[in-house]
Amino acid sequence: MSGLCFRLGAINAGASVFIYAMGSHRPWEIDRKMIFSKAFEMQMSSSIGMMLCSLRAKNKMALLPALLLFIGSSLFSGFAYNRCFNDDKKYNYLMPIGGMCIISGWGMMALV
C-alpha cells in the first residue's frame, strides 16, 4: 500500500512540474495565469499529501485519502489546465467537486 501511495504522489508531482513548464511561459492574461498557478499549487500539494499517505499506510484505509487527493487533483487541476490551455469553460462545474475531494482527502488523512 505505501509504495502505491508514494508512486501515485510522485507521478502526480512530476506531471504537475511538466505541465507547469509547458504553460508558465505562455503570454496569458492575468486571470488565466492566476488559474494556472492555483491549479499547479493544488496539484503539487495533493501530490505531497499522497506521498505522506505512504507513511500511514498500515492498512487499506490509508489508501482512501491518497485516492481522494488524486481524484480531486485530477478534477480540479485537470479542468483548470483545460480552461487555461484551451479556453474551454464547459467543465468548470467539476472543479468544486475536485476541491471537495482534496479537502476530504486531507481531512481523512487525519482520521486514518
N, C-alpha and C positions, 0 to 999 in steps of 0.2 A: 504493500500500500504506500509506504513512504516514498519508495522510488518513483511510483507513478505520479504522486502529487508533485514531487520535485521536478520531474521531467516535464509535466504539463506547464508548470510555472516557468521553467527555463525556456521552453519553446515559445511560450506566450511573450516572455520578456524579449527574446530575440526577434520575434515578429514585430513587436512594438518599436524596437530600435530601427529595424529595417524600414518600416512604414514611415517612421519619423524622418529618417534620412531621405526618403523619396519625396516627402511633402514639405519639409521645412524650408526649402529654398524657392518654393513657388511664390509668385507675386500676387498672393491673395489679398483681398481687402481685410481689414482688421477683424471683422466679426468671424470670417471663416478661419483666420489664423487662431483666434481665441478658441473656437470649437475644436480645431485640430489639436491645439496644445492640451486642452482639457481631456480629449479622447486619449491622447498619449499618456497623460498623468494617471487616468483611471486604469488604463490597460497595464501600465507598469506597476502601479500599486497593487492591482489584483494579482499580477504575476508574483510579486513578493509574498503576498498572502498565501498563494498556492504553495510556494516553496516552504513557507512557515508551517503550513499544514503537515508537511512531511515530518516535522519534529514531534507532532502529536499523534501520528498515525499508528496507534496501537491496535485499532480495530477498524472495521469497515465504516463506522460512523464518521471517522475523521476524513473520509473521502467526500462526504457531503459538503462541507464548507468549500473545499477546493473546487468541487463541481459547480457550486453556486457562483463562486468567483469567476470561473471560466465561462460559464453561460452568460453571466452579467457583463463580463468584459467583452465577450463576442457581440452581444446585443448592443450595449451602449457604445463602445468604441467602434465596432464594425459599421454601424449605421451612421455614426458621426463622421467616420472617414469617408463613407459613401457620399454623404452630403457635401463634404469638402471637395473631394476629387471629381465628383460627377454633377454637382449642384442639383442633387436629387433629394427632395424633401418628403417623398411619399411614404417613407418608412420611419419618419421621426417619432411616430406614436409608440414604437418599440423601445426607444431609448429609455423612457422612465421605467419600463419593466426590467431592463438591464440594470439600471441604477438600483432598483429594489433588490434584485438578485445579489448585487455586490454588497449592499447594506446587510442583507440576510446572511451572506457568507461570512462577513466579518463578525456579525453577532453570533452565528452558530459556532464560529471558532472559539468563542469564549465559553461555550457550553459543552463542547466535546472534550 
